[in-house]
Amino acid sequence: MLVLLPPSEGKAASGRGAPLKPGSLSLPALAEARAAVLDELVELCAADEDKAREILGLSDGLRGEIAKNAALRTAGARPAGEIYTGVLYDALGLATLPPDARRRARSSLLVFSGLWGAVRIGDRIPSYRCSMGVRLPGLGALGAYWRRPMEAALPEIAARGLVLDLRSSAYTAAWKPKGELAGRTATVRVLHSQLVDGVEKRSVVSHFNKATKGRIVRDLLVSGAKPKGPGELVTALRELGYTVEAEAPARAGRPWELDVVVTQIH
């Protein structure tokens, strides 16, 4: 099972250990593309703070992120699973996973990134600020920039198993499974069910969507479930206590769309 995750906008501080070693990152097929983004981002942030803040879409209160980016090559690095924070990662709770589940997380979780393309949670990276929605002056829109490198690297990583795609829309722009691979891909939408005057009303969950997705990943990792396709994923989630509604796609080569229905959001 390969689980595709978005990063978090906010990130923990860089570590005090050794700085980034680009050659140590997973998915070496992305090395050249990573180097190009890193070079332009560092140069931009070192040369013109105001221009960098505008391009990166940062408020005045986040000016410190510019200096952080300018020092990416010398900043200490930490495992990506410690760098990414926020609602999804709080619910996932990587640090508190049992040893077996932690091993499964290292091999199955892939975090998408505007700077790195995608990394494993064990890859050591510095804290940075660069979303997939950024358009760099030289490389252009990062969502489009990453498509070709990702198309070369991701199908091999996905192998023959299930792909659980939990990315937000900005990050799906960088790579979309196609053909047979799309047919064994599942996406998840979280719906909040409420009774209003005795009638069920459902609404799409936004912020707490991330927390539910984090809990889903954690529960799958802890349980040791090994669904080989979307149908088996539905069964596994129901056995874990989730209310899941799903139908196979009407046409081959389309991802499965799963609705996870919750009655409480927290």
VOPAGU-2260 file (C-alpha; in pm, 1 decimal, decimal comma):
REM VOPAGU-2260
SITE   aa  ch    i         X         Y         Z
SITE  MET   A    0       0,0       0,0       0,0
SITE  LEU   A    1     127,8     344,2     -94,2
SITE  VAL   A    2     -29,8     640,6      88,5
SITE  LEU   A    3       5,0     985,4     -70,8
SITE  LEU   A    4      -8,7    1271,7     179,6
SITE  PRO   A    5      -0,2    1650,3     152,9
SITE  PRO   A    6     264,1    1833,7     355,2
SITE  SER   A    7     175,4    2090,3     618,8
SITE  GLU   A    8     210,1    2464,2     564,4
SITE  GLY   A    9     346,8    2511,3     914,6
SITE  LYS   A   10     654,6    2306,7     997,5
SITE  ALA   A   11     868,9    2228,0    1297,1
SITE  ALA   A   12    1205,6    2401,2    1325,2
SITE  SER   A   13    1506,6    2250,2    1153,1
SITE  GLY   A   14    1727,1    2026,0    1360,4
SITE  ARG   A   15    2074,1    2100,8    1492,3
SITE  GLY   A   16    2233,3    1803,5    1325,2
SITE  ALA   A   17    2394,8    1759,1     986,2
SITE  PRO   A   18    2255,8    1970,9     702,2
SITE  LEU   A   19    2064,1    1840,1     402,3
SITE  LYS   A   20    2230,5    1569,9     193,7
SITE  PRO   A   21    2028,5    1575,2    -131,5
SITE  GLY   A   22    2173,0    1243,4    -244,3
SITE  SER   A   23    2030,7    1067,4      61,4
SITE  LEU   A   24    1667,5    1143,4     -22,1
SITE  SER   A   25    1434,5     871,8    -147,2
SITE  LEU   A   26    1318,4     868,7    -510,3
SITE  PRO   A   27    1659,0     951,5    -664,5
SITE  ALA   A   28    1487,5     997,3   -1001,7
SITE  LEU   A   29    1369,6    1333,5    -865,9
SITE  ALA   A   30    1723,7    1452,6    -777,7
SITE  GLU   A   31    1777,9    1678,9   -1078,3
SITE  ALA   A   32    1434,7    1843,3   -1045,7
SITE  ARG   A   33    1486,1    1892,5    -670,7
SITE  ALA   A   34    1822,3    2059,3    -728,1
SITE  ALA   A   35    1667,9    2306,5    -974,2
SITE  VAL   A   36    1389,4    2407,7    -733,5
SITE  LEU   A   37    1629,3    2431,0    -439,6
SITE  ASP   A   38    1873,6    2648,7    -635,9
SITE  GLU   A   39    1605,5    2893,9    -748,2
SITE  LEU   A   40    1431,6    2910,6    -411,0
SITE  VAL   A   41    1754,8    2976,0    -218,4
SITE  GLU   A   42    1871,4    3237,2    -469,3
SITE  LEU   A   43    1533,2    3414,4    -467,6
SITE  CYS   A   44    1512,4    3430,9     -88,7
SITE  ALA   A   45    1874,1    3540,3     -45,2
SITE  ALA   A   46    1851,6    3817,8    -305,9
SITE  ASP   A   47    1520,3    3998,6    -251,8
SITE  GLU   A   48    1308,9    3947,3      59,2
SITE  ASP   A   49    1011,0    4150,1     -63,7
SITE  LYS   A   50     998,6    3976,5    -400,9
SITE  ALA   A   51    1035,2    3635,7    -235,9
SITE  ARG   A   52     752,9    3711,1       7,6
SITE  GLU   A   53     524,1    3811,2    -280,1
SITE  ILE   A   54     607,0    3503,6    -489,4
SITE  LEU   A   55     568,4    3264,8    -195,6
SITE  GLY   A   56     241,6    3428,6     -88,1
SITE  LEU   A   57     358,1    3505,2     265,0
SITE  SER   A   58     217,1    3769,4     497,9
SITE  ASP   A   59     443,0    4029,4     655,1
SITE  GLY   A   60     436,1    3829,9     976,4
SITE  LEU   A   61     599,1    3536,0     799,0
SITE  ARG   A   62     906,2    3723,6     678,9
SITE  GLY   A   63    1119,4    3489,4     889,0
SITE  GLU   A   64    1035,8    3209,8     645,7
SITE  ILE   A   65    1237,7    3390,6     378,1
SITE  ALA   A   66    1558,3    3376,3     583,0
SITE  LYS   A   67    1483,9    3011,6     658,0
SITE  ASN   A   68    1466,3    2933,1     285,6
SITE  ALA   A   69    1784,9    3128,3     212,2
SITE  ALA   A   70    1972,9    2903,3     458,3
SITE  LEU   A   71    1833,0    2568,9     339,9
SITE  ARG   A   72    2172,2    2428,0     240,1
SITE  THR   A   73    2329,6    2481,9     581,2
SITE  ALA   A   74    2031,1    2436,1     815,0
SITE  GLY   A   75    2013,7    2121,4    1022,0
SITE  ALA   A   76    1790,5    1845,4     891,4
SITE  ARG   A   77    1537,3    1620,0    1064,1
SITE  PRO   A   78    1322,6    1328,5     942,9
SITE  ALA   A   79    1034,7    1461,1     734,0
SITE  GLY   A   80     791,8    1289,7     970,5
SITE  GLU   A   81     912,8    1529,6    1242,6
SITE  ILE   A   82     921,0    1839,0    1019,7
SITE  TYR   A   83     558,0    1817,7     904,5
SITE  THR   A   84     305,4    1923,8    1168,2
SITE  GLY   A   85     -58,5    2030,1    1170,3
SITE  VAL   A   86    -398,7    1864,3    1197,7
SITE  LEU   A   87    -339,8    1558,3     978,4
SITE  TYR   A   88       0,3    1481,4    1128,3
SITE  ASP   A   89    -121,2    1538,4    1484,6
SITE  ALA   A   90    -396,6    1281,6    1425,7
SITE  LEU   A   91    -154,3    1043,8    1255,8
SITE  GLY   A   92      82,1    1064,2    1555,2
SITE  LEU   A   93     390,7     914,9    1393,4
SITE  ALA   A   94     599,2     946,1    1710,1
SITE  THR   A   95     356,8     733,9    1912,9
SITE  LEU   A   96     309,5     452,0    1662,6
SITE  PRO   A   97     407,3     102,6    1780,6
SITE  PRO   A   98     738,5     -19,1    1629,3
SITE  ASP   A   99     575,5    -242,1    1363,7
SITE  ALA   A  100     339,8      35,0    1256,2
SITE  ARG   A  101     630,1     280,9    1240,8
SITE  ARG   A  102     816,9      49,9    1005,8
SITE  ARG   A  103     510,3      25,6     785,7
SITE  ALA   A  104     482,0     405,8     786,9
SITE  ARG   A  105     840,1     446,6     666,1
SITE  SER   A  106     779,4     220,6     368,9
SITE  SER   A  107     424,6     320,7     273,3
SITE  LEU   A  108     387,2     696,5     337,1
SITE  LEU   A  109     490,5     946,3      70,9
SITE  VAL   A  110     459,6    1320,9     139,7
SITE  PHE   A  111     428,7    1554,6    -159,2
SITE  SER   A  112     616,8    1884,8    -153,2
SITE  GLY   A  113     657,7    2191,2    -370,3
SITE  LEU   A  114    1032,5    2187,8    -296,0
SITE  TRP   A  115    1122,2    1817,9    -285,8
SITE  GLY   A  116     854,8    1670,5    -513,3
SITE  ALA   A  117     789,5    1386,4    -271,3
SITE  VAL   A  118     975,5    1240,6      27,4
SITE  ARG   A  119     950,7     946,4     261,4
SITE  ILE   A  120     888,5    1028,2     627,0
SITE  GLY   A  121    1237,3     904,6     716,3
SITE  ASP   A  122    1412,7    1137,5     470,5
SITE  ARG   A  123    1607,3    1406,2     654,3
SITE  ILE   A  124    1512,0    1756,6     536,0
SITE  PRO   A  125    1534,1    2110,1     677,0
SITE  SER   A  126    1227,0    2316,6     757,3
SITE  TYR   A  127    1118,6    2522,9     454,4
SITE  ARG   A  128     832,7    2721,4     305,4
SITE  CYS   A  129     733,9    2653,4     -55,0
SITE  SER   A  130     389,7    2523,8    -145,0
SITE  MET   A  131     297,4    2342,7    -464,4
SITE  GLY   A  132      88,8    2645,4    -565,3
SITE  VAL   A  133     397,8    2868,2    -596,1
SITE  ARG   A  134     508,1    2997,2    -937,3
SITE  LEU   A  135     883,9    3055,6    -941,9
SITE  PRO   A  136    1011,9    3310,6   -1197,3
SITE  GLY   A  137    1241,5    3063,1   -1370,1
SITE  LEU   A  138    1072,3    2724,5   -1333,6
SITE  GLY   A  139     710,6    2841,7   -1344,2
SITE  ALA   A  140     416,9    2684,8   -1159,2
SITE  LEU   A  141     550,5    2403,4    -941,7
SITE  GLY   A  142     240,9    2187,0    -984,3
SITE  ALA   A  143     308,5    2173,3   -1358,5
SITE  TYR   A  144     687,8    2160,3   -1318,3
SITE  TRP   A  145     676,0    1839,8   -1115,1
SITE  ARG   A  146     449,1    1643,1   -1351,0
SITE  ARG   A  147     717,1    1502,7   -1579,9
SITE  PRO   A  148     964,1    1401,2   -1304,4
SITE  MET   A  149     680,3    1246,6   -1103,1
SITE  GLU   A  150     551,4    1053,1   -1401,4
SITE  ALA   A  151     896,5     900,3   -1435,9
SITE  ALA   A  152     934,3     812,3   -1067,3
SITE  LEU   A  153     595,1     735,7    -914,1
SITE  PRO   A  154     458,2     439,1   -1112,6
SITE  GLU   A  155     757,5     229,0   -1006,4
SITE  ILE   A  156     711,7     329,5    -642,0
SITE  ALA   A  157     341,8     240,1    -659,1
SITE  ALA   A  158     437,8    -110,6    -780,0
SITE  ARG   A  159     131,7    -336,8    -805,2
SITE  GLY   A  160     -55,5    -248,1    -487,9
SITE  LEU   A  161    -318,5      -8,5    -360,2
SITE  VAL   A  162    -260,3     367,0    -381,9
SITE  LEU   A  163    -448,5     563,7    -115,1
SITE  ASP   A  164    -446,3     924,4    -231,5
SITE  LEU   A  165    -515,9    1168,5      53,5
SITE  ARG   A  166    -355,4    1476,4    -104,2
SITE  SER   A  167    -520,6    1816,3    -126,7
SITE  SER   A  168    -602,3    1957,2    -470,0
SITE  ALA   A  169    -287,1    2169,3    -499,4
SITE  TYR   A  170     -72,3    1857,5    -467,7
SITE  THR   A  171    -275,4    1633,3    -696,9
SITE  ALA   A  172    -173,0    1876,0    -974,2
SITE  ALA   A  173     181,4    1738,2    -955,3
SITE  TRP   A  174      85,3    1379,0   -1039,3
SITE  LYS   A  175    -230,8    1189,9   -1125,4
SITE  PRO   A  176    -232,9     810,1   -1154,8
SITE  LYS   A  177    -333,1     691,4   -1501,2
SITE  GLY   A  178    -470,3     377,0   -1659,9
SITE  GLU   A  179    -436,4      56,1   -1464,0
SITE  LEU   A  180    -268,3     240,1   -1177,0
SITE  ALA   A  181    -564,6     477,5   -1146,6
SITE  GLY   A  182    -791,9     174,8   -1122,2
SITE  ARG   A  183    -621,9      66,1    -799,3
SITE  THR   A  184    -617,7     415,7    -654,9
SITE  ALA   A  185    -868,9     536,0    -394,5
SITE  THR   A  186    -942,9     891,8    -283,6
SITE  VAL   A  187   -1131,5     981,6      34,7
SITE  ARG   A  188   -1392,6    1247,8     101,7
SITE  VAL   A  189   -1509,9    1308,3     459,3
SITE  LEU   A  190   -1879,0    1387,9     506,8
SITE  HIS   A  191   -2041,8    1511,7     828,2
SITE  SER   A  192   -2385,3    1357,1     887,8
SITE  GLN   A  193   -2636,3    1543,2    1107,4
SITE  LEU   A  194   -3006,6    1505,2    1180,4
SITE  VAL   A  195   -3195,2    1828,0    1112,4
SITE  ASP   A  196   -3566,8    1811,7    1198,1
SITE  GLY   A  197   -3546,8    1435,7    1170,2
SITE  VAL   A  198   -3387,0    1443,4     826,2
SITE  GLU   A  199   -3023,4    1348,8     762,0
SITE  LYS   A  200   -2815,5    1631,0     620,1
SITE  ARG   A  201   -2462,3    1580,2     497,2
SITE  SER   A  202   -2191,5    1838,1     443,8
SITE  VAL   A  203   -1833,8    1816,8     322,8
SITE  VAL   A  204   -1588,5    1854,2     608,6
SITE  SER   A  205   -1304,5    2097,2     546,6
SITE  HIS   A  206   -1064,7    2154,4     836,7
SITE  PHE   A  207   -1153,9    1834,9    1025,3
SITE  ASN   A  208   -1125,0    1638,7     703,5
SITE  LYS   A  209    -750,4    1636,8     773,7
SITE  ALA   A  210    -792,3    1493,7    1122,9
SITE  THR   A  211   -1012,0    1210,4     996,4
SITE  LYS   A  212    -762,2    1125,5     722,8
SITE  GLY   A  213    -482,0    1122,6     978,5
SITE  ARG   A  214    -677,5     881,7    1198,3
SITE  ILE   A  215    -755,5     658,9     900,7
SITE  VAL   A  216    -387,2     625,7     814,3
SITE  ARG   A  217    -292,0     561,2    1175,7
SITE  ASP   A  218    -557,4     292,9    1218,8
SITE  LEU   A  219    -451,2     117,7     897,6
SITE  LEU   A  220     -86,3     120,6    1004,1
SITE  VAL   A  221    -155,8      -4,0    1356,5
SITE  SER   A  222    -392,4    -276,5    1238,6
SITE  GLY   A  223    -140,5    -411,2     990,5
SITE  ALA   A  224    -409,1    -420,3     721,3
SITE  LYS   A  225    -274,3    -493,3     375,2
SITE  PRO   A  226    -552,5    -413,3     128,7
SITE  LYS   A  227    -442,9    -494,0    -225,2
SITE  GLY   A  228    -702,8    -275,3    -393,5
SITE  PRO   A  229    -979,0     -22,1    -326,3
SITE  GLY   A  230   -1241,2    -289,5    -262,3
SITE  GLU   A  231   -1028,0    -450,8       7,9
SITE  LEU   A  232    -959,5    -103,5     151,6
SITE  VAL   A  233   -1334,1     -46,2     195,7
SITE  THR   A  234   -1360,8    -377,0     380,3
SITE  ALA   A  235   -1058,8    -295,4     600,2
SITE  LEU   A  236   -1194,9      47,0     694,5
SITE  ARG   A  237   -1537,0     -94,4     781,3
SITE  GLU   A  238   -1370,2    -355,0    1001,6
SITE  LEU   A  239   -1190,9     -68,9    1176,7
SITE  GLY   A  240   -1527,4      91,3    1255,2
SITE  TYR   A  241   -1555,2     351,9     979,1
SITE  THR   A  242   -1875,2     415,8     787,8
SITE  VAL   A  243   -1766,5     399,7     425,5
SITE  GLU   A  244   -1970,7     436,5     109,5
SITE  ALA   A  245   -1811,1     349,4    -221,4
SITE  GLU   A  246   -1886,5     226,3    -568,5
SITE  ALA   A  247   -1651,1      93,9    -830,1
SITE  PRO   A  248   -1588,9     349,4   -1108,6
SITE  ALA   A  249   -1823,0     327,6   -1403,9
SITE  ARG   A  250   -1526,8     312,6   -1638,5
SITE  ALA   A  251   -1191,0     138,4   -1612,8
SITE  GLY   A  252    -889,4     356,8   -1546,3
SITE  ARG   A  253   -1065,5     580,4   -1295,0
SITE  PRO   A  254    -985,2     607,4    -922,0
SITE  TRP   A  255   -1235,0     484,1    -666,4
SITE  GLU   A  256   -1399,2     762,2    -464,9
SITE  LEU   A  257   -1469,9     671,0    -103,5
SITE  ASP   A  258   -1699,1     868,8     125,9
SITE  VAL   A  259   -1621,2     832,6     495,8
SITE  VAL   A  260   -1926,3     947,9     691,3
SITE  VAL   A  261   -1875,3    1087,0    1042,8
SITE  THR   A  262   -2132,8    1204,9    1295,5
SITE  GLN   A  263   -1884,5    1402,8    1505,6
SITE  ILE   A  264   -1600,6    1626,9    1395,7
SITE  HIS   A  265   -1306,9    1680,0    1626,7
